[in-house]
Amino acid sequence: MKSATFASLGVDPKLRGAAEQVLEEGETLSSFVEQSIRDGAQRRQAQREFIARGLRARESARESKNDVPAAKVVARLEGMPAVVQCPAVDDRSNVARHVATGAPPMTDVLRF
């Protein structure tokens, strides 16, 4: 398969230097740029798909009359006490946080 090329890219010397400093052993600047382009294209495609799924879900919720207006969600959240969230290492630490602070367990679900 014949490989295609990208147009020559002029960049600030500082940017080139920064890129060269993070190259892995045996990695070339060309392979780094190629991988960066692949990663960027994949990320943008994933973002587009994510947005499309969200729009479809929104429309489906509206059609089924199961959507919750944003104002209702915000009002409910504003009425909740502030809780400091800390990542639970395991269930015991989650329970310990609940007992020590009186905060609800992090497994609680917001319901409307």
C-alpha positions in Angstrom: 0.0 0.0 0.0 1.3 3.4 -1.0 1.7 5.8 1.9 0.4 9.3 1.8 2.1 12.3 3.2 1.0 15.3 5.2 2.1 18.8 4.1 5.2 20.1 5.7 4.3 21.8 8.9 6.2 24.9 10.2 6.1 25.2 13.9 7.7 27.3 16.6 11.2 26.0 17.5 10.0 25.8 21.2 7.2 23.5 20.2 9.5 21.2 18.2 11.9 21.1 21.1 9.1 20.2 23.6 8.0 17.4 21.3 11.5 16.1 20.9 11.9 16.1 24.7 9.0 13.7 25.2 9.9 11.2 22.6 10.2 7.6 23.8 13.3 5.6 23.2 13.5 4.7 19.5 10.6 6.9 18.6 11.0 9.4 15.8 9.4 12.8 15.6 7.6 11.6 12.5 6.1 8.6 14.3 5.1 10.9 17.2 3.3 13.3 14.9 1.6 10.4 13.1 0.4 8.9 16.3 -0.8 12.3 17.6 -2.8 12.7 14.4 -4.3 9.3 14.8 -5.2 10.0 18.4 -6.7 13.4 17.6 -8.8 12.0 14.8 -10.0 9.1 17.0 -10.9 11.5 19.8 -12.9 13.7 17.5 -14.7 10.8 16.1 -15.6 9.5 19.6 -16.8 13.0 20.5 -19.0 13.2 17.5 -20.5 9.8 18.2 -21.0 10.8 21.9 -22.9 13.9 20.9 -25.0 12.0 18.4 -26.0 9.5 21.0 -26.8 12.2 23.5 -29.0 14.0 20.9 -30.8 10.8 20.1 -31.3 10.0 23.8 -32.7 13.5 24.4 -35.1 13.2 21.5 -36.2 9.7 22.7 -36.8 11.1 26.2 -38.8 14.0 24.9 -40.9 11.7 22.7 -41.6 9.3 25.6 -42.4 12.2 28.0 -39.7 10.8 30.4 -37.5 13.8 30.3 -36.8 16.0 33.4 -36.6 19.7 32.8 -33.1 21.2 33.6 -34.7 23.7 36.0 -36.2 20.9 38.1 -32.8 19.1 38.2 -31.0 22.3 39.3 -33.6 23.1 41.9 -33.3 19.6 43.4 -29.5 19.9 43.4 -29.6 23.3 45.1 -31.8 21.9 47.8 -29.3 19.2 48.7 -26.7 19.7 51.4 -23.1 20.0 50.2 -21.2 16.8 50.7 -17.4 16.5 50.3 -16.9 13.7 47.8 -13.9 11.4 48.4 -13.1 8.4 46.4 -14.0 5.2 48.2 -11.1 2.8 48.4 -13.5 0.0 49.3 -16.9 -0.4 51.0 -15.5 -0.1 54.5 -14.0 3.3 53.8 -17.3 4.5 52.3 -19.1 3.3 55.4 -16.5 4.8 57.7 -16.9 8.2 55.9 -20.6 7.9 56.3 -20.4 7.1 60.0 -17.7 9.8 60.7 -19.2 12.7 58.8 -22.9 11.8 58.7 -22.7 12.2 54.9 -24.8 9.8 52.9 -23.0 6.8 51.4 -21.7 7.6 48.0 -23.9 4.9 46.5 -27.0 7.1 47.0 -28.8 8.0 43.8 -30.5 11.3 43.1 -34.2 10.6 42.5 -36.9 12.9 41.1 
